[in-house]
Amino acid sequence: MDEQSAATPHRPQPPRADQPTPGQDLAVAAESLFLANLLLVPVLSFAVLFWLWRKHADAPPLARNHLKQTCYVSLWGGLILAVFTAAFLALGGLQWAWTWVLVIMYFTCVHSTLVICGMFGLARAMAGKPFRFPLIGPKLET
């Protein structure tokens, strides 16, 4: 050891890249279930996601963040999709062709936006970082 290194104080090292952040596995599971809810098995995936959220209320902050975000956005996203689709159908009627154009365009745009945001959330969970869904995601805990 030379004189210069002996004179500098010891600094704590950041966590190594091969060590996961506490709660990272649960955060990745939450985001994966969110995407599965949108793309593969809607009701079953949401039921498991909601169960995980309720079961792990005392999880590490990263896991709590991703569980809360995905559950809230699943509920709000589903409500928004259902309400607006029903409103378009009620206002336009089933026989008017433009009703179906609006319903399909609206559903496709909102659904794909949720999928893309879910992929960003999954990437953030895999990086061990918190994520907030834009517009309808609850505020991050500080």
Secondary structure in CASP SS format (residue, H / E / C, confidence):
PFRMAT SS
TARGET T0000
AUTHOR 0000-0000-0000
METHOD secondary structure of the structure
MODEL  1
M C 1.00
D C 1.00
E H 1.00
Q H 1.00
S H 1.00
A H 1.00
A H 1.00
T C 1.00
P C 1.00
H C 1.00
R C 1.00
P C 1.00
Q C 1.00
P C 1.00
P C 1.00
R C 1.00
A C 1.00
D C 1.00
Q C 1.00
P C 1.00
T C 1.00
P C 1.00
G C 1.00
Q H 1.00
D H 1.00
L H 1.00
A H 1.00
V H 1.00
A H 1.00
A H 1.00
E H 1.00
S H 1.00
L H 1.00
F H 1.00
L H 1.00
A H 1.00
N H 1.00
L H 1.00
L H 1.00
L C 1.00
V C 1.00
P H 1.00
V H 1.00
L H 1.00
S H 1.00
F H 1.00
A H 1.00
V H 1.00
L H 1.00
F H 1.00
W H 1.00
L H 1.00
W H 1.00
R H 1.00
K H 1.00
H C 1.00
A C 1.00
D C 1.00
A C 1.00
P C 1.00
P H 1.00
L H 1.00
A H 1.00
R H 1.00
N H 1.00
H H 1.00
L H 1.00
K H 1.00
Q H 1.00
T H 1.00
C H 1.00
Y H 1.00
V H 1.00
S H 1.00
L H 1.00
W H 1.00
G H 1.00
G H 1.00
L H 1.00
I H 1.00
L H 1.00
A H 1.00
V H 1.00
F H 1.00
T H 1.00
A H 1.00
A H 1.00
F H 1.00
L H 1.00
A H 1.00
L H 1.00
G H 1.00
G C 1.00
L C 1.00
Q C 1.00
W C 1.00
A H 1.00
W H 1.00
T H 1.00
W H 1.00
V H 1.00
L H 1.00
V H 1.00
I H 1.00
M H 1.00
Y H 1.00
F H 1.00
T H 1.00
C H 1.00
V H 1.00
H H 1.00
S H 1.00
T H 1.00
L H 1.00
V H 1.00
I H 1.00
C H 1.00
G H 1.00
M H 1.00
F H 1.00
G H 1.00
L H 1.00
A H 1.00
R H 1.00
A H 1.00
M H 1.00
A C 1.00
G C 1.00
K C 1.00
P C 1.00
F C 1.00
R C 1.00
F C 1.00
P C 1.00
L C 1.00
I C 1.00
G C 1.00
P C 1.00
K C 1.00
L C 1.00
E C 1.00
T C 1.00
END
